[in-house]
Amino acid sequence: MHITRLKAASIHLVISLSIAAAVSALMLFLWYMPPLFSALGGQQVLLILLGVDVTLGPLITLLIYNPKKSRKALTFDLSLIALIQVSALVYGMTVVFHARPVFAVFSANSFDLVTANTIRKEDLVKVQHPDFKSLPFSGLVYAYTEMPKNKKERAEIVLSIFNNGKDLPSYPQYYSPYSEHQISVGSAAKSIAELRKFNPNDTNEIDQAIKASGQSEEDLGYVPMRTKIQDLVVLVGKRNGEVIQLLLLKPW
């Protein structure tokens, strides 16, 4: 069957779009579930990653495909294009995977969103609790942390903060299960009224979140969550500290 250059590029585009849809689903529903995707600037990363991958292969096919070539020559050309495209995709997805959010760590009066690339292997080796011995592959794992009692370890963390900015939440060996400290988190939660003051144009979103929780506004509070790009709000129950929902709102 005779395939024109335009048809070959179109077929390649359809295949690339299918792969792009699968990659997008992987990011959105496995590694960067909303609103983490938006808070961490996922749109820009995804647009670059998929834009290059979706346009690169079909464009090269359009430029170099020649139906007059032998089957062997066409196979070689298309295989080379596919190799370039797959290599670019694998590299991009590797970067995205290593930057995925893994832990939401509460300390003092707020959460910190910890990404995989901020956790060192040598710190994971020191972890005692089974929930934190390895980085989760999908979804956030909530944890609680506080400064170690050992003076030497405390000094090392303080020194690390001043030298390279690595703070307490990046040390998984000091994590403890969130479930054991939920009441403390609930007590530290700020009022929804305060959240409304910081987000006067997002009243509807706040009201919808309250309605979806099935609880009254008085029974709910929020805790700020720091991220590298845009801070978030963690909606929690004030009595038990149960995490109800993440919201892309201003926490302060």
Stockholm file with secondary structure:
# STOCKHOLM 1.0

chainA/1-252         MHITRLKAASIHLVISLSIAAAVSALMLFLWYMPPLFSALGGQQVLLILLGVDVTLGPLITLLIYNPKKSRKALTFDLSLIALIQVSALVYGMTVVFHARPVFAVFSANSFDLVTANTIRKEDLVKVQHPDFKSLPFSGLVYAYTEMPKNKKERAEIVLSIFNNGKDLPSYPQYYSPYSEHQISVGSAAKSIAELRKFNPNDTNEIDQAIKASGQSEEDLGYVPMRTKIQDLVVLVGKRNGEVIQLLLLKPW
#=GR chainA/1-252 SS CCCCHHHHHHHHHHHHHHHHHHHHHHIIIIISCTTHHHHTTHHHHHHHHHHHHHHHHHHHHHHHCCTTSCHHHHHHHHHHHHHHHHHHHHHHHHHHHHTCEEEEEEETTEEEEEEGGGSCHHHHTTCCSGGGSSCCSSSCEEEEECCCSCHHHHHHHHHHHHHHCCCGGGCGGGEEEGGGSHHHHHHHCEEHHHHHHHCTTCHHHHHHHHHHHTSCGGGEEEEEEECSSSCEEEEEETTTCCEEEEECSCCC
#=GC SS_cons         CCCCHHHHHHHHHHHHHHHHHHHHHHIIIIISCTTHHHHTTHHHHHHHHHHHHHHHHHHHHHHHCCTTSCHHHHHHHHHHHHHHHHHHHHHHHHHHHHTCEEEEEEETTEEEEEEGGGSCHHHHTTCCSGGGSSCCSSSCEEEEECCCSCHHHHHHHHHHHHHHCCCGGGCGGGEEEGGGSHHHHHHHCEEHHHHHHHCTTCHHHHHHHHHHHTSCGGGEEEEEEECSSSCEEEEEETTTCCEEEEECSCCC
//
